[in-house]
Amino acid sequence: MDLTFDAVVKLTFFLTDFHHLAEMRAVHEEFVNTASPPASRAVQVAALEHPELLIEVEAIAAGP
């Protein structure tokens, strides 16, 4: 199934530090249709699987 980013219906952002929230939102706006954005939430976590990472993004898309 070929889906584009327009098929994304929900994004979840896992950040190790909410001090990066403004930067994450700026990048988010580059790729998301801000007129009709998918549902999204941000969660601060103690750590991610790879310690060098600051953010992980989960995207859920809906297709035909």
N, C-alpha and C positions, 0 to 999 in steps of 0.2 A: 504494500500500500504506500503510495507516495503522498505524503502530507507536507504542507508548508508550515511556517511559523504561525500563519493565520489560523491554523486548526487548533492551536494551543488554547485550552479552556481554563487551565489553572497552573500557576507557578508557585513554588515554595522555595524560598531562599533561606539557606542555613548559613549563618554567619558566626564566626568565632568571636567577633567583637562588633558591637553595634556602632562603633566609631566609623566603620566603613559603610554605613547605611546610605549616606548621601552619595558616595561614589557608585554604589550598587544601583541606586535609583537613576543616576545619570546614564549609566550603561543600559539599564532596563528601558529607558525612554528612547534609546537609539533603535531598538529592535521591536518594540511593542507598539501596536496601533493605539496611541493614547486617546483617540476618539472612542474606541470600543475595546478597552483592554481586557485581558482575561482576569479572572479572580486571582488574587495573589496574597501571600502573607510572608512575613519574615520572622525567623525564629533564631534566637541566639543560642548557640550550643557551646559546650565546654571544649570540644575538639572534633575534628573530622578524621576520617580514616587515614589520610595522609597528613602528618603534622605540619607540613609546609603550606598547606592550603588554608586560605582565609574564608572561602565561600564555596558552597555547593548548591546547585540549582536542580530542582526536580520539576519537570514539565509534564503535564498530562494533556494529551491531544485527543480530539474526537474526530473520527472519520466516518465515511458513509458505511 
